[in-house]
């Protein structure tokens, strides 16, 4: 190719000379420019040919190098299994030192837990009552500054005010004051003697309500009733734990099928107390659930069936009729059922608790009362009003959130707590 270009170049130079002589210099210049272009093309083609020739030489050697390198590349993946085998071996020695650490950690955490559990029983019922009834204690404990000297009209007015603000209500306050006047007149009480006389009057009123429930033979049905938010489900769960700790077999019936979270809440208490629970879907017939639960408990020879019910306002007749239906259904299996109807009263509701006790007793025949939330803003005086009007036994009082804070009612401890100083 280069030889051909050179020949052509020579011909062009010769023609340019002839044109310069014959035609003049413009034609010769154009021809010379064409010659230069041809020369540049020839030079460029020479440079391209040179590396091309050199590239062809090593090209024949590359396959040999690649063929020798391929076995090396194929061996690299084979080395991965060799590297993976130590991987499981490395963690194994690390697990050995972890074992004693894990066993030591629970031992360290269990110690304080046991200490807390052991220290809780040291708090007596009277101490819990003193803490729970702090608001009422604050009023009654101040009687020392009032009860000085003779039993005057001014003193009577102050005592009446204290009793009314402690949720005794007008009827109970009038009865207490009448009994106190008679005692003061007969015994000639003065000063601190009047305080002791008032304490004795209150104890005489509420002492007859101290009566525990004694289960009979067979399966005893304990039905919980009350308004919304009184603490029925929580009280039922605590009762389950207490009955089981006393060696009784217990089954729970999720009769509150109206409130969405009631069944789940009762199941949580059942797990906590380690007792079975019989439940159906939300919206099921409450009487049907409790009927089936009673049949199951009797078949398994359970000692106690604790039946939860939906909260309802005592002034709603159709809701109270549903409770009556539950009682009628239970009596189809056992004429004596339910064996206990516990009315759960929020002690903080004050005199409204009187209305609840009256209407629930008319509907289902309340046989026992549980006063809850005495550790809050409740003043406790409503217990005396209920005792005077209905004489229904007060089975339990709730003085805290703990499972041990549901305590059997003790009249003497209850009255003593009301007169303890608030700082005690």
Protein Blocks (a to p, Z undefined) as FASTA:
>chain_A
ZZmmmmmmmmmmmmmmmmmmmnojklmmmmmmmmmmmmmmmmmmmmmmmmmmmmmmmmmm
mmmmmmmmmmmmmmmmmmmmmmmmmmmmmmmmmmmmmmmmmmmmmmmmmmmmmmmmmmmm
mpcfklmmmmmmmmmmmmmmmmmmmmgcjadfklmmmmmmmmmmnonojmlmmmmmmmmm
mmmmmnopahjlmmmmmmmmmmmmmmmmgccddddehjdddddeddehilpmmmmmmmmm
mmmmnopacddddfblmbmklmmmmmmmmmmnopacddddehiafklmmmmmmmmmmmno
pabdcdddddddfklmklmmmmmmmmmmmmmmomkbcfbdcddddfklommlmmmmmmmm
mmnopabdcdehklmmbghlmmmmmmmmnopacfbacfbjbfklpccddfklmmmmmmpc
fkZZ
